[in-house]
Amino acid sequence: MLGDTIRKIRKSKKVSINKLAQSTSISLGYLSDLENNKAQNPSLEKLNAIADALGVSVNDFFEDTINEKVTNKSELTTKEKFDIEK
């Protein structure tokens, strides 16, 4: 999920959640909720701020999610299967 990927990238960059909160001006509580998949549908502005602070692109946050869906194709809807196979 998105939060898991953000946490994984943050930890791989050796950035504490406190430092990320400071550098993005996003509250520590919100970042924690996001990483624990409690916050749903973060704004593009927040995702851009997090990506910039971590030195990655917003697309990097979704690669694991897409790869997970491809691996678990049996759990996909017909539309998602169609989109992946394009």
Residue frames relative to the residue before (quaternion, step in Angstrom):
aa qw qx qy qz dx dy dz
M 1.0000 0.0000 0.0000 0.0000 0.00 0.00 0.00
L 0.7269 -0.4653 0.2960 0.4092 3.53 -1.27 0.42
G 0.6881 0.4940 -0.2929 0.4434 3.58 0.78 -0.96
D 0.6290 0.5356 -0.3288 0.4577 3.56 1.03 -0.79
T 0.6672 0.5045 -0.2940 0.4625 3.55 0.99 -0.86
I 0.6319 0.5175 -0.3336 0.4707 3.58 0.97 -0.82
R 0.6516 0.5086 -0.3167 0.4651 3.60 0.90 -0.88
K 0.6554 0.5216 -0.3133 0.4474 3.58 0.90 -0.94
I 0.6646 0.4839 -0.3007 0.4835 3.59 0.93 -0.88
R 0.6436 0.5301 -0.3242 0.4468 3.60 0.90 -0.91
K 0.6927 0.4698 -0.2818 0.4690 3.57 0.86 -0.93
S 0.6357 0.5278 -0.3363 0.4519 3.59 1.03 -0.73
K 0.6811 0.4499 -0.2669 0.5124 3.57 1.21 -0.56
K 0.3743 -0.7570 0.4520 0.2874 3.58 1.37 -0.02
V 0.3999 0.6705 -0.4988 0.3765 3.53 0.95 1.04
S 0.3630 -0.7229 0.5386 0.2356 3.58 -0.77 0.98
I 0.6006 -0.5600 0.4187 0.3877 3.55 -1.19 0.47
N 0.6008 0.5545 -0.3543 0.4539 3.59 1.13 -0.60
K 0.6609 0.4961 -0.2988 0.4772 3.58 0.93 -0.90
L 0.6379 0.5186 -0.3275 0.4657 3.60 1.00 -0.78
A 0.6336 0.5240 -0.3261 0.4665 3.57 0.98 -0.81
Q 0.6706 0.4987 -0.2986 0.4610 3.58 0.91 -0.89
S 0.7297 0.4524 -0.2555 0.4444 3.58 0.82 -0.95
T 0.7308 0.4032 -0.2388 0.4963 3.60 1.18 -0.40
S 0.3238 -0.7461 0.4972 0.3021 3.58 1.26 -0.41
I 0.4625 0.6047 -0.4778 0.4383 3.55 1.14 0.78
S 0.5267 -0.6658 0.4152 0.3269 3.58 -0.82 0.93
L 0.5979 -0.5732 0.4413 0.3452 3.51 -1.20 0.72
G 0.6432 0.5390 -0.3185 0.4407 3.58 0.97 -0.85
Y 0.6625 0.4926 -0.3097 0.4717 3.56 0.95 -0.86
L 0.6519 0.5114 -0.3228 0.4575 3.60 0.91 -0.88
S 0.6337 0.5238 -0.3235 0.4684 3.56 1.02 -0.81
D 0.6540 0.5003 -0.3082 0.4765 3.58 0.93 -0.89
L 0.6431 0.5239 -0.3225 0.4561 3.58 0.99 -0.83
E 0.6954 0.4703 -0.2768 0.4675 3.58 0.85 -0.95
N 0.7073 0.4164 -0.2574 0.5100 3.58 1.16 -0.52
N 0.4770 -0.7193 0.3871 0.3245 3.54 1.37 0.38
K 0.4223 0.6837 -0.4783 0.3542 3.56 1.10 0.74
A 0.6763 0.4155 -0.2765 0.5417 3.58 1.15 -0.58
Q 0.1810 -0.8049 0.5613 0.0665 3.55 -0.73 1.07
N 0.8723 0.1037 -0.0783 0.4713 3.55 -1.18 0.67
P 0.0073 0.8087 -0.5872 0.0339 3.59 0.50 1.12
S 0.5575 -0.6096 0.4398 0.3523 3.57 -1.11 0.63
L 0.6121 -0.5414 0.4286 0.3854 3.54 -1.25 0.46
E 0.5916 0.5719 -0.3558 0.4431 3.57 1.10 -0.67
K 0.6753 0.4744 -0.2941 0.4820 3.59 0.92 -0.87
L 0.6517 0.5102 -0.3201 0.4610 3.59 0.93 -0.85
N 0.6412 0.5140 -0.3235 0.4691 3.60 0.99 -0.80
A 0.6462 0.5182 -0.3228 0.4579 3.60 0.94 -0.84
I 0.6644 0.4938 -0.3011 0.4734 3.58 0.93 -0.89
A 0.6566 0.5120 -0.3087 0.4598 3.57 0.91 -0.93
D 0.6511 0.5142 -0.3147 0.4611 3.60 0.91 -0.88
A 0.6734 0.5040 -0.2947 0.4534 3.57 0.90 -0.92
L 0.7258 0.4118 -0.2317 0.4999 3.59 1.11 -0.68
G 0.4462 -0.7207 0.4341 0.3051 3.59 1.28 -0.11
V 0.5785 0.5332 -0.3917 0.4770 3.57 1.09 0.78
S 0.4943 -0.6134 0.4970 0.3639 3.56 -1.28 -0.03
V 0.6370 -0.5173 0.3991 0.4090 3.56 -1.21 0.44
N 0.5931 0.5878 -0.3631 0.4135 3.60 1.05 -0.70
D 0.5986 0.5831 -0.3606 0.4144 3.58 1.09 -0.67
F 0.6103 0.5651 -0.3493 0.4316 3.58 1.13 -0.57
F 0.7486 0.4182 -0.2090 0.4701 3.57 1.13 -0.59
E 0.4692 0.6970 -0.4409 0.3155 3.61 1.21 -0.20
D 0.6705 0.4877 -0.3075 0.4669 3.60 0.86 -0.89
T 0.6359 0.5326 -0.3285 0.4517 3.57 1.01 -0.81
I 0.6614 0.4913 -0.3017 0.4798 3.58 0.95 -0.87
N 0.6607 0.5028 -0.3139 0.4606 3.59 0.90 -0.88
E 0.6152 0.5456 -0.3330 0.4615 3.57 1.06 -0.75
K 0.6704 0.4981 -0.2992 0.4614 3.57 0.93 -0.89
V 0.6341 0.5163 -0.3368 0.4668 3.59 1.00 -0.76
T 0.6476 0.5209 -0.3101 0.4616 3.58 1.00 -0.81
N 0.7652 0.3039 -0.1536 0.5464 3.58 1.01 -0.83
K 0.0266 0.8640 -0.5021 0.0276 3.58 0.93 0.90
S 0.6118 0.5743 -0.3647 0.4036 3.59 1.02 -0.67
E 0.6762 0.4870 -0.2881 0.4718 3.59 1.21 -0.46
L 0.5537 0.6393 -0.3842 0.3703 3.60 1.24 -0.13
T 0.4926 -0.6021 0.5288 0.3394 3.50 -1.27 0.44
T 0.6758 -0.4803 0.3619 0.4262 3.58 -1.24 0.29
K 0.6543 0.5118 -0.3181 0.4568 3.60 0.93 -0.84
E 0.6567 0.5023 -0.3188 0.4634 3.61 0.92 -0.84
K 0.6268 0.5223 -0.3389 0.4685 3.60 1.00 -0.76
F 0.6472 0.5191 -0.3122 0.4628 3.56 0.96 -0.88
D 0.6631 0.5145 -0.3039 0.4509 3.60 0.90 -0.93
I 0.6599 0.5072 -0.3048 0.4630 3.60 0.99 -0.81
E 0.7176 0.4699 -0.2570 0.4451 3.57 0.95 -0.88
K 0.4745 0.6766 -0.4436 0.3467 3.61 1.22 -0.13
